[in-house]
Amino acid sequence: MAASKKADTAALRIVIAGGGTGGHIFPAIAIANAIKKLKPQAEFLFVGAKGKMEMEKVPQAGYEIRGLDIAGFNRSSLIKNISLPFKIIKSFFQVSGIFKEFKPDMVVGVGGYSSYPVLRYAQSKNIPTFIHESNSFAGKSNIMLGKKAVKIFTASDSMQQFFAEEKIILTGNPVRQAISHNSVTKELALNYFELADHKKTVLVIGGSLGAKSINEAINKNIGSFAPNNLQLIWQTGKPYFETATDTVSNMDGIYLKDFITQMEYAYAAADVVISRSGAMAVAELCLVKKPVIFVPYPFAAEDHQTANANALVKKDAAIMIKDADAINELMPALLKLCGDENKQELMAENIGSLAVNNADEIIALQILKAVSRA
């Protein structure tokens, strides 16, 4: 490895690459915070994709970031991929310039298409690389990069089908501190949303942009909530917010928002959750120990959301409804679960047993341990 024993003699210089979604960005920031807690003099530089949410979220967390002119493979329109090879080549030149200036001792990849050129370049220069794979089904880029990575941190077991077993460390997914150290009581949370304490509360979260199938299923069956003594916290995403607003006007027991920033309050208020099954959603739901019905996004890379949900379904820790079936099957499944207290308790216990609340600390310690041996 190219890295020297800087852990004790000088400030470590660490590049963290990746992003695109909160599921990649928030773990990246959590890992950086955990390393900085152990090594306060460590210097960090994030590398992401221009125009993506990491360019806003990373500086808000107090870290510097550089953007690459790169895009992912477009599965819906092949013609939009014509410029992709040129963007990849350009990104390698940009990474070369970034590395010559910053001179990193190691690189940590957290997923997202911007991580590939950064880790690939680092490996070509014999700079130690580490990967965090947040999903139950590894992406193609991480599988390729894993061959030369020092360690691969995974959120799920049985990842030997993708990576060399001796490199894998099962750590779980780093979760935002507001969730992992949530002290909000249910009473406080219900007051926050102006909801009643004698009704069951359903939380619907389809991601920051919402989820079309989930939103349409809730919208179609909105009249079923009140008669079944249910109330609703509904994050619609911006595209569906206006439609949902028209539907629920003058209805009681419904809190509607395009995006909920205080998710610790939403989780504390909820009795049952309906959600997509991205890696971070799964990690957070394990920590808050809530019965959940997953509706996986079917067009995620390698259909990893279905793999994520299935991993919990097999352990009787969740229910899964296919995206295509949500409009007809989601509400009956919800009503059945809400009426079965024993099932709720069993699912809460099972999903809670899978929680990891110190993944960031485990990853930070393992990275520093590996580098100190270099």
N, C-alpha and C positions, 0 to 999 in steps of 0.2 A: 504493500500500500504506500501511497505517496505521503500520507499524513505523518507528521512527526509527533513526538509526545508533547504537544502543545497544551494538553489538558492542565498541566501543572506549571508550565513555564511562561505561557503567554495566552492572550485572549484567543479562544477558538473562533474561527470564522466559518459560519455555517450558512449554506444556501438551502432554502426550503422551497421546493418547486411543486406547482400544481394549483388546482382551483376549478373554477367554472360553476360550482354549486356550493351551498353552505355545508353540504356533506363532506366536502374536501377542505374548504377554507377554515371552518371552525376547529377541526382536529389539528390542522397545521398550526394555527395560532396557539392552541392548547399545548402542543408539543414544544413550541418555541418558549412559551411561558415557563414550562416545567424545566427545560434545560437552563433557562436564565436564572431560575430559582436556585439551581445547584451550582451554576457557574455564572455569577453576576457579570463578569467581564466579557462573556461571550458576545460576539457581534453577529447579527443576522441580516441576511438579504433574502427577501422573497422574490420569486420569479413566477409570473403568471401570464395570462393572455390579455392583450389589450382589449378593452371594451367589456370585460367580464367583471363580475361582482367583486372579485378579489382586489381589483384596483381601487375599490372604495373601502372594503371591509378591513384589509390589512393595515393601511395607514390609520384607520380609526382605532386599531388595536395598538398603535404606537410603533409599527415596524415599517421599514423602507421596502418598496417593491419596484421591480422593473417589469415592463410588459413586453411580450414577444408578439410579432405579427404572425400568429398561427391560428388555425381553426381545426376543428375536428371533422371527421368524416360525416357528411350529410347523408343520412339513410333515406330521407324522403325525396331528395332531388339529386340524382347522380350528376346532372350537368353542373351543379354548384360545386362539385369537387374538382373541376378542371384546374383551378389555380392551386389546389392543395399541395402538389409536389414542390411548387415554387415557394410556397409559404414555409414548408418544412425546411428547405435548403436555406432560405433567408433566416429562419429561426436559429439554425446552427451557427451561422455567422454572428448573429446577435449574442448567442450564448458565449461564443468564443471571446467576444469583446467584454462581456460582463465578467467572465472568469479572469481575464488578464488584469482587469481593474481591481476586482474584489479579492482574488486569490483565496478561494475557499479551501478549508481543510477537510470538509465533508459535505455531502449533499443528501438531503432527505426528500424523498418523493412521496406525495400524498394522493396521487391520482389526478385525473383530468389530463386532457391532451397536451397541455403545456409542460407537463412533467417529463414527457418522453425525450425531447431534444436535450433537456438539461441533464438528466441522468445518463443518457447515452454519451453525451460529450464528456461528462465527468469520468465515466468508465473508460473511455478511450485515453484519458490522461492519468489513469490509475488513481483517481481520487476516490476514497471510500464512499459508497452509496448505500443508503438504507431506504427501504420501502415500507409504507403503511398501506395494506390492502384492507379497505373498509368493508368490502362486500363478501358474501358467501361464495360468489363465483368470480374468480379473478379475471380482470380485463387482459386483453391480448398484449398491450404495452407492458403491463407489469409482469406478465409471464416471461416476456423476452428480457426485460431488464433484470428480473430476478436471478437469472443465470450468473450474473456477475456482481450482484448485490452482496454486501457483507451479512446483513440480517434482514429478514422480512417479518414485519409485525402484522399479525392477522387478527381480525375480529371474530372469526369463526374457526371451529376445529375442522378436521378432515380436509385441510388445504394441501395435503401432500400430493394430490393429483395435479397441482399447478406448480409447486415449488419443491426444491430439495428439502427433505425433512430436517436435515441438520441446520438449515438456515432459519427455520420457522420458529417464531416465538408468539404464542397466543397471548394477546394483551387486551383484546376488546377495543372498542372505539373511544377515543377521547371525547368527552362531552363538555359542553359549556358549563362553567361553574355555577351559573344561575340555576341550572337544572340539577347538577350532581350534588349541590349543597343547598337544595331548596328547603327553606324553613317556613314557607307560606302554609297556613292552615286552611282547611276546607272552608271554614266559616268566613275567614278573611277573603278567600278567593271568590266565594259566592257573592259576598257583598260588593266586591270589585266589579263583577259583571251584572250586579243588580238582579240576581236570580234567587229563587226560593230554596229553603233548606229542606223541604219536605218532598221534593221531586228528584227523580234520577236525572243526572246531567249527562248529556251526550256531547262529546267534543269531536268535531269534524275538521280534519286538517289534511288538505290535499297537496301541501307544499306551497312555496311562496307564490307560484302562479296559479294555484288551485289545481283541481283535477276534474276534467269535464264529466267523466262518468259518475263520479261521486256527487258532484254538484247537481247533476240532472236527476239522480236518484233521490236526493234529499228534497229537491224542489218539487218533484212529482208527488212525494209522500209527506209534504210538510204538514198536512192536515192530520196526520196520524200521531203526532207528538203529544199534543194536549190531551186527547182522549185516553192515552196510555200513561198519563202522569209523567211525561218526559219533558224536559226543557233542553235547549240547544245552544251550544257555542259553536258558531259556524265561521270558519275561515275560508272564504270563497276564492281568494286570489283576485287580482284586478280585473281579468277578462269577464268574470261572471258576477261581479259585485252588483252591477246595476240591475241585472235580471233578478237576482236574489232579493234585492231591496224592494223591488216592485211586488214580489211574492209575499214577503213577510210584513209588509206595511200594516200597521194596526194589530199585529199579533203580539200577544204577551209570551214571556218565557223564552225569548230568542235573542241572543246577542250575536249580531252580525258584523263582520269586519273583513276587509280584503286581506289584511295581514296583521297577525297578532304579535306584537313585540314582546309582551310580558307572558311568554309561554309557561313560565313557572306557575303563574296564577291559573292558566288554563288547565294545566295538568292537575293542579291541586283541586280544582273544582270538579273535574270529570269523574264519573263513575264508569263510563264505557267510552272507548275511543274508536273512531273510524279514521283510517290513515292510509296513505301510500306506504310503501315499505322500502324506502331508501335506507341506506346504512345508518345514518344519523337518527332518523325517526325510530328505527328499531332499537338503537342503543339507548335513546332517551326513554322510550316506553318500558324497556327492561328496568331502568333505574327508578322510574316512578310507579312501577308495578300496577299497571292498569290493564284490565281486560280489553283486547283490541281485535277489531275486524280489519284485516288488511285487504286493500284493493290494489295490487301491484300495477305499476305503470308498465304496459306490455312492450313498449318500444325502447326501454332502457338498454344500454349496451349489454350484449350477451344475455338479455332478459334477467339481469341480476336481481331485480326487485322480486321476481317470482321465487328465485332461489333463496333470497333473504327471508321471505315469508314462509316458505316451505320448511326452512330450518326450524322455525318456531312451531309451526303446525305439527310437525312430527313429534314435538315434545309436549303437545297439548297445552301450548303456551299462547296460542293465537288461533283465530279463524281466518280463512282466506276465501274471498270471492273474486272470481276472474273479472277483469275490467269489462269484458263484453257482456257479462251477466249481471252487472251491478244494477242496472235500471230496474230489473225484475226481482233480483234475489237479495239485494242489500238490506232493504227495509224489513222483509220477513226475518232475515237472520238477526238483525238488530233487535227487533221486538222479542224474538225468542230468547236471545241472550239477556236482555234487560229483565225478563220475567223469570230467570233462573239464577237465583242467588248462589246456589252451590257451584254452578258452572263458573260464575264470575269469580268466586273465591279461589277455585282451583286454578283458573287461568292466571289470576293475579299472583298466586304463590309460585306457579311454574315460570312465568315470565320474569318475576323478581329474582328467581334463583340464577338467572343468566346474566344478571347485572354486574358490571365492572365500573367502579367509580374512580379508579386511580390509573386508568390506562395511560394517561399522559406522563405520569411519574415513572411507570414501568418502562415506557419507551425511552424516556430521557436517560434513565439509569443505564439501560442496555446500550444505548448509543455511546455514552461517555465511557462505559466499561470497554466497549469494543475498540474505540479510538485510542484509549490509554495504552492498549496493547500493541498499537501499530508501530 
